[in-house]
Amino acid sequence: MSIAATRNVLVETFGATEGASLRVKQAALVAFGIAALAVAAKISVPMWPVPITMGTFAVLTIGAAYGAGLGLVTILGYMLVGALGFDVFAGSSAEKFGLTYMMGGTGGYLVGYVLATAALGMLARRGWDRSAPKMAGAMLIGNALIYVPGLIWLGMLYGWDKPILQWGLTPFLIGDAVKLALAAMILPAAWKFVGRARG
């Protein structure tokens, strides 16, 4: 494994680095991450042609900030909370929640969340979150990993004769571009702040 593949991720730049204190820190980060994902999923910003939801932004930034290991524990914990019936997903509600919601049209995208979290974590280990162009590239990869299983699941669920791309891709591209630009600024800026704090 190359040195470039073993860089720290953001959450490793502060707090405990070993022993019981590290475990407490990791548990706190997982709990915070699950809560952040749940809150972000419910944020809807008015935008054309559809409102921007912040769930994918939270998934990808947590993947990058936490790394693949802790990121996967967090996203799987989030899925478990949702599967247990808590209203933590963007389209879930008191009437439609839990596994019933997860196996509906959004199911493939939830699988994509897991894949994207792992990918962003691995790319962050290679330093992609430290520069705006590379972070933008990482976000593109992450979004692709969300959309591919999402669209495949929609096609399997409703039939390939339906307008799958119009349902599950094209209305969201403008919002995704905005979120990509936001992440490309925030993560590298956070690293610059860390560098200044250490200096």
C-alpha positions as CSV (number, residue, x, y, z in Angstrom):
1,M,0.0,0.0,0.0
2,S,1.4,3.4,-1.0
3,I,1.9,6.2,1.4
4,A,-0.6,8.3,-0.6
5,A,-3.3,5.7,0.3
6,T,-2.8,5.9,4.0
7,R,-3.4,9.6,4.7
8,N,-5.5,10.7,7.7
9,V,-9.1,11.6,7.2
10,L,-10.5,14.7,8.8
11,V,-11.9,13.0,12.0
12,E,-8.4,11.6,12.7
13,T,-6.9,15.1,13.1
14,F,-8.5,15.7,16.5
15,G,-9.3,13.9,19.7
16,A,-8.1,10.5,20.9
17,T,-6.0,8.3,18.7
18,E,-5.9,5.0,20.6
19,G,-7.4,2.9,23.4
20,A,-10.7,3.3,25.1
21,S,-10.8,7.0,24.4
22,L,-10.6,6.4,20.7
23,R,-13.6,4.0,20.9
24,V,-15.6,6.6,22.8
25,K,-14.7,9.2,20.1
26,Q,-15.7,6.8,17.3
27,A,-19.0,5.9,19.0
28,A,-19.8,9.6,19.4
29,L,-18.9,10.2,15.7
30,V,-21.2,7.4,14.6
31,A,-24.1,8.7,16.7
32,F,-23.5,12.3,15.4
33,G,-23.2,11.0,11.8
34,I,-26.5,9.1,12.0
35,A,-28.2,12.2,13.5
36,A,-26.7,14.4,10.8
37,L,-27.9,12.0,8.0
38,A,-31.4,12.0,9.4
39,V,-31.6,15.7,9.7
40,A,-30.0,16.3,6.2
41,A,-32.5,13.9,4.6
42,K,-35.3,16.1,5.7
43,I,-33.8,19.4,4.5
44,S,-35.4,20.5,1.3
45,V,-34.1,23.7,-0.5
46,P,-36.4,25.2,-3.1
47,M,-34.8,24.7,-6.6
48,W,-35.8,24.2,-10.2
49,P,-36.9,21.7,-11.4
50,V,-37.1,19.9,-8.1
51,P,-36.1,20.9,-4.5
52,I,-32.6,20.1,-3.4
53,T,-32.5,17.5,-0.6
54,M,-29.3,17.4,1.4
55,G,-29.2,13.6,2.1
56,T,-26.7,12.8,-0.6
57,F,-24.5,15.7,0.4
58,A,-24.3,14.4,4.0
59,V,-23.6,10.8,2.8
60,L,-20.7,11.9,0.6
61,T,-19.2,14.4,3.1
62,I,-19.4,11.9,6.0
63,G,-17.8,9.3,3.8
64,A,-14.9,11.6,3.1
65,A,-14.5,13.0,6.6
66,Y,-14.9,9.7,8.4
67,G,-13.0,7.3,6.0
68,A,-14.4,4.1,4.6
69,G,-14.4,2.1,7.9
70,L,-16.1,4.5,10.2
71,G,-18.2,5.9,7.4
72,L,-19.6,2.4,6.6
73,V,-20.4,1.8,10.3
74,T,-22.3,5.1,10.3
75,I,-24.2,4.6,7.1
76,L,-25.2,1.1,8.0
77,G,-26.3,2.3,11.5
78,Y,-28.4,4.9,9.7
79,M,-30.0,2.2,7.5
80,L,-30.6,0.1,10.6
81,V,-32.4,3.0,12.3
82,G,-34.5,3.5,9.2
83,A,-35.3,-0.3,9.0
84,L,-36.5,-0.2,12.6
85,G,-39.2,2.2,11.5
86,F,-37.8,5.6,12.4
87,D,-38.6,8.5,10.1
88,V,-35.0,9.2,8.9
89,F,-35.2,9.0,5.1
90,A,-36.0,11.8,2.7
91,G,-39.4,10.4,1.6
92,S,-40.4,8.4,4.6
93,S,-43.3,9.4,6.8
94,A,-45.5,8.2,9.6
95,E,-47.5,6.2,7.0
96,K,-44.6,4.9,4.9
97,F,-41.5,3.9,6.8
98,G,-39.1,1.0,7.7
99,L,-38.4,-1.9,5.3
100,T,-41.6,-1.1,3.3
101,Y,-40.2,2.3,2.4
102,M,-36.7,0.9,1.9
103,M,-37.8,-1.7,-0.6
104,G,-39.8,0.8,-2.6
105,G,-38.5,3.1,-5.3
106,T,-35.7,4.5,-3.1
107,G,-34.2,1.1,-2.3
108,G,-31.5,1.2,-5.0
109,Y,-30.4,4.7,-4.0
110,L,-29.9,3.5,-0.4
111,V,-27.6,0.7,-1.6
112,G,-25.8,3.4,-3.5
113,Y,-25.4,5.4,-0.3
114,V,-23.4,2.5,1.1
115,L,-21.2,2.2,-2.0
116,A,-20.6,5.9,-2.2
117,T,-19.7,6.2,1.4
118,A,-17.0,3.5,1.0
119,A,-15.7,5.1,-2.2
120,L,-15.5,8.6,-0.7
121,G,-13.7,7.2,2.3
122,M,-11.1,5.4,0.2
123,L,-10.6,8.5,-2.0
124,A,-10.1,10.6,1.1
125,R,-7.4,8.2,2.2
126,R,-5.6,9.2,-1.0
127,G,-6.0,12.9,-0.3
128,W,-8.8,13.6,-2.8
129,D,-10.7,15.7,-0.2
130,R,-7.7,18.1,0.1
131,S,-8.1,19.9,-3.2
132,A,-11.2,21.3,-4.8
133,P,-10.8,19.6,-8.3
134,K,-10.2,16.2,-6.7
135,M,-13.0,16.6,-4.3
136,A,-15.3,17.5,-7.2
137,G,-14.1,14.3,-9.0
138,A,-14.8,12.3,-5.8
139,M,-18.3,13.7,-5.6
140,L,-18.9,12.8,-9.3
141,I,-17.8,9.2,-8.6
142,G,-20.0,9.1,-5.4
143,N,-23.0,10.4,-7.2
144,A,-22.5,7.8,-10.0
145,L,-22.4,5.1,-7.4
146,I,-25.7,6.3,-5.9
147,Y,-27.5,6.7,-9.2
148,V,-26.5,3.4,-10.9
149,P,-28.1,1.0,-8.4
150,G,-30.9,3.5,-7.9
151,L,-31.8,3.5,-11.6
152,I,-31.3,-0.2,-11.9
153,W,-33.7,-0.8,-9.0
154,L,-36.3,1.6,-10.5
155,G,-36.2,-0.3,-13.8
156,M,-36.5,-3.6,-12.1
157,L,-39.4,-2.4,-9.9
158,Y,-41.5,-0.5,-12.4
159,G,-40.3,-1.8,-15.8
160,W,-37.8,-0.6,-18.3
161,D,-40.6,0.7,-20.5
162,K,-41.1,3.5,-18.0
163,P,-39.2,6.9,-18.2
164,I,-36.7,5.8,-15.6
165,L,-34.2,8.5,-16.3
166,Q,-36.9,11.2,-16.1
167,W,-38.0,9.8,-12.8
168,G,-34.7,9.1,-11.1
169,L,-31.9,11.1,-12.7
170,T,-32.4,14.2,-14.9
171,P,-34.5,16.3,-12.5
172,F,-31.8,16.1,-9.8
173,L,-28.7,16.9,-11.9
174,I,-28.8,20.7,-11.3
175,G,-29.1,20.2,-7.5
176,D,-26.3,17.7,-7.5
177,A,-24.1,20.2,-9.3
178,V,-24.7,22.7,-6.6
179,K,-24.0,20.1,-3.8
180,L,-20.8,19.1,-5.7
181,A,-19.6,22.6,-5.8
182,L,-20.4,23.1,-2.1
183,A,-18.5,19.9,-1.0
184,A,-15.6,20.8,-3.3
185,M,-15.2,24.1,-1.3
186,I,-16.0,22.8,2.2
187,L,-13.7,19.8,2.6
188,P,-10.5,21.4,1.2
189,A,-11.3,24.5,3.3
190,A,-11.6,22.3,6.4
191,W,-8.1,20.8,5.7
192,K,-6.6,24.3,5.3
193,F,-8.1,25.2,8.7
194,V,-6.6,22.1,10.2
195,G,-3.2,23.1,8.7
196,R,-3.4,26.6,10.1
197,A,-4.5,25.2,13.5
198,R,-1.5,22.9,13.6
199,G,0.8,25.7,12.5
